Amino acid sequence: MEVSIAKGSGFCFGVKRAIRLAERALEESEGPLYTLGELIHNPQVVGELEKKGLMIAASISDIDRGTLVIRSHGASEEVIEGAKAKNINVVDATCPFVKKAQEHARSLSESGYRVVVVGDKGHPEVDAIAAGLSDVTVLGTEVEAEHLKKVEKMGVVAQTTQSVETLSKVVVVLLGKAQELRVYNTICETTFQRQAETMKLAGEVDVMVVVGGKNSANTARLYDISRRRVRRTHWVESASELKREWFKGAVHAGVTGGASTPDWLIREVANRIASIEARSK
């Protein structure tokens, strides 16, 4: 059986940067090192960083000293200023694309626009984008957009890992909800390319395996995209979850990975699929 890996799978720029900054802080910072929630949405990587000393705190109130690494999803100004007020050193590992979405949302709000964030409610990136805005709504689907009341001015930004398809559908509905609509496409280019490559590969294989943390929004979108093209799509966090029966009768399997999934884990899954086929002969 042929096994192909989607182009662009694995760590994105923002995740690589966050890990690099966290590892440097582990080497150079004095005192304990914390993140508010997981640095990235991958259990294997988070586990390795915890072994090196990076601790996860629930809130600023749980930290009295040391260094706080702002995770790739970003954080509100209130959190950052709260840490500084307690003399906690802050290392900002916010993805630059997330930072740009935050800046656009803040600018729209300050200019009198009702802000709409197209993304997943409760996701840390979305919470960081919406934090502190006076008039903001988070929408996940065009159906939710239908329920909005009409306003004079509305501005739109997107979760950086949102699908272009969802953003487009929501914007079409919002065109009828405001006299003036300003839209910033803040979906990062890497996300767009990864989704396109996953869709392409899914249309060429018999079975697709998506690798990534079960709490990863961008991995979930890859799974949804793949499943629309090939029903035999499976989502795993590691090679140990693979099952031989998934590949029965298949001649070509595809593998893709989320933005927080390390390259070695994607290759491990691909190699295990190949070994499953070899053992079944």
Secondary structure, 3 states (H helix, E strand, C coil): CEEEECCCCCCCHHHHHHHHHHHHHHHHCCCCEEEECCCCCCHHHHHHHHHHCEEEECCHHHCCCCEEEECCCCCCHHHHHHHHHCCCEEEECCCHHHHHHHHHHHHHHHCCCEEEEECCCCCHHHHHHHCCCCCEEEECCHHHHHCCCCEEEEEEEECCCCCHHHHHHHHHHHCCCEEEEEECCCCCHHHHHHHHHHHHHHCCCCEEEEECCCCCHHHHHHHHHHHHHCCCEEEECCHHHCCHHHHCCCCEEEEEECCCCCHHHHHHHHHHHHHHHHHHC
